[in-house]
């Protein structure tokens, strides 16, 4: 695979924190997450077949568990208490079954991460609805190195996705010993909730049409830019690092 390198100034003042969603943004997991969720529900709660018809896209795993269990008599406190065990079980079930699924990177995603890995201005992390222990399982299955994302915030840490970006930013500041002003924080995702949660840190949202979100639904939330996918490295670079005013805010057809 070709190794790309973006040019740019190696100054801390220009560092940009880029936080990626996983499902529908970096990779497609071929429903492995849903299957693992069902297996974990059956193991811990004795409940089967609950998740079919429930939308997972844009939600944290904690929120999905609430959606499934609250109508069945569980309280929010019950779910919060169960969340650590459920997160561990979910990751274990995912690791056991993911090899049966066609997990693959989405167009341009792996090449983009390889390019950003060599970009001195880029600081990479994750903001994902997946529980933390599931993240390396999915990333490795799609050919990503989890070490490329040294910080993140995850779906076992809050039901509310908008709680996750501030947590990720705090971790990024501690990890790199840098500050990241709002204009230097970008969240890349595929659902309206990815765009909405970006507001919690005043950052810029780059929406991609790889996943479940439609152009119309994403545009309603007014992201910084919308792209069909991540294949055009020059365009993505312009958006991430605000290198060109004319196409940095453009919405690609």
N, C-alpha and C positions, 0 to 999 in steps of 0.2 A: 504494500500500500504506500502510496506517495506520501512523503513527509513535507508538509507545508509549514512555512514560517511567516508570520505577519511582521512587517517592519514597524518600528515605532520607538519612541523615547523610553529608555529604561529609567524612569523616575518614579518615585513613590507617589508623587502628586498626581500622576496620570493613571495609577492603578485602578482597574475596574473590577468590581466584584460581580461575577456572572453566576447566577444560581439557576440550575436546570431542574425542571420537572423530569420525570423518567418515562412513565407510560404515555405513549402518544407523542412524545417529544424526542427522546433519544432512542426509544425502542418500542417494538410491539411484542407483547408477551404471550400472544396467542391464547388468551383466556386462562393462562396458568394461575394467575393471581386469584381469579374467581374460584377455580377448582380448589386451590389450597384453602381459600376462605371457607368454603363449604366443608372441607375435611376437618378444619379446625373447629368450626361450629359443632359438628357432630361429635368430635372427641371431647370437647370441654362442656358442652351444654346439652348434648343429646338431641340436637335440632338438625333437621335435614331439609334440603331443598328450599331454603328461605331466600337465597340471594337472587334467584332467577326472576327477572323483571325489575330488579333494583338497579339503578344507575350507580356505577362506581366512579365514573369519570369526574375528575375535579375534586373529589371528596378525600378526606383522610380516612384511613382504616378505622380510626376511632369513631368518626362520624358514621361510617357504614355500619359498624357494630351497634351504635345507638339506634340507627334507623331500623335495624332488624330486631333488636331486643326490647326497646321501649314499648312497642305495641303488644308485646307478650308478657308484660307485667314486671319487667326489670326496671329498676330506677337508674337514674344517671349515676348515683353513687355505686350501685352494683356494677355497672359497666366500668367505671373508673377503677374499682378494686380488681376487676377481672382483667383489665387491659395488659398488665405485664405478662401474665401467664398466656393470654391469648396471643400477644405479639410473638412470644417465644414459640408457641405451637404453630402459628401461621408460618413463620420462617422455616420451621422444621418440615412442615408439610410441603411447602414450596420447593425446598431443596430436594425432597424425595420424588416429586413428580415433574419438575421442570424439564428434565431430559426428554420427556414424551411430547413436548410442545415445540413448535417451530418459532422459537424466540429469535428475533433478528433486529439489527440496528435499522433505524429509519433513514431515508435518503439523506446523505451528507453528514449525518450525526457523528459517526466515528471519525471521519476526516476532519470535521470541525474540532473535535476534542483534541485530536493529534496536533492540529495547528495551534490551538490555544495553549497547549502544554508547552510549546516553545515560544510563546509570546510573552515577553517580560512584563507587559502591562496587565495581563490577565490573572485573576485570582478565581479559581473555579470551586464551586460548591453545589449543593443540592437543596432544593425545597420540594419535597415530595410527600404525597399522601401515604406512601408505603411505610410500614413500620421499619425501623432502622435495620433490624436483622435480616429483612427480606432484600434490602437494597443490593448488597454485594452479590447475592444469588442471581438476581435479574441482570445486573450489569455484566457479570462474567459470562452468563449464558448468551448475551448478545455481543460478546467480544470486547467489552470495555474493561479497563483496569480501574477498580474502585479507588486505588491510590491516587488517581488523577483528581479526585474530589475530596480533599482533606477535611472539609467541614460540611455541615448540612443541618437541616432540621427535618423531622420525620413524623409520620402519621401516628405514632404511638405517644407523641408528646402533647398533642392537643386535638380535640375534635374540630376546632375552628382553624381552617387553613390559614387565615390571616394572622394567627398567632405565630406562625412558623418563620416568615421572613425576618422579623425582629430578632428572633432567637438565632437564626443563621448569621445575621449581621454581627451580633455580639460575639459569636464564636469566631467569625472571620477576623474581627478586630483583635481578639486575643491571640489567634493563631499567627497572623502576619504582622502584628504590632503596627497596624496602619488604621487610619480612619478612612471611611468611605462615604463621601457626601452623596446625597440622594441621586444626583445626576450620574454618579459613577456606580450605581447599583442597577443591574439588569436582571430581570427574571424571565426565563425562556420557558414557555409552556403552550399547551394546546387547548385549554378550556377557558371559559369566562372566569372561573374561580382563580385560575393562575393570574389573570389580569387584575382581578379584584384584590387579591392578596398583596399585589405589588404596592398598592396604595398605603399599606401599613408601614412602609419604610420610605415612601415618597419616591420610589424608584421608577424605572422605565420598563415596560412590559414589551417583550418581543413575542408575538403570537405566531404559531405555526399551524398549518392546516393538515398536519400528519395524522391527527387523532380524531377525537369525537366532536370537537367544536366546529361549528359552521362559520363561514366568513361573516354572515349577518350577525350571529350571536356574539362573536368576538368583537366585531366592529362596534357593537352597542356599548361595550365597556371601554372603548377608546384607548386601545393599546398604543404604544409608541409607533409600532409597525406591525404589519401582518405579512407573512411570507408563506408561499405554498409549502416550502420545505427548507432545509438548511444546506442545499447543494451549492449555492453560489457563495463561495467564501468571501469574495470581494464585497458583495452586498451585505453579508452578515457582519463582516468586519466594520463596514461603514456605520452600521446601526449600533453595534456594541460600543465602538470607540468614538462615535460621533465625528467621523472623519470627513463626511461630505453632507452639507446641508440639503442638497437637492434630492439625493435618494435615501438619506438616512431616515426620513419620515415617510417615505413613499410606501404605499401598500401594493405589493407585487401581485399581478394578475395570476 
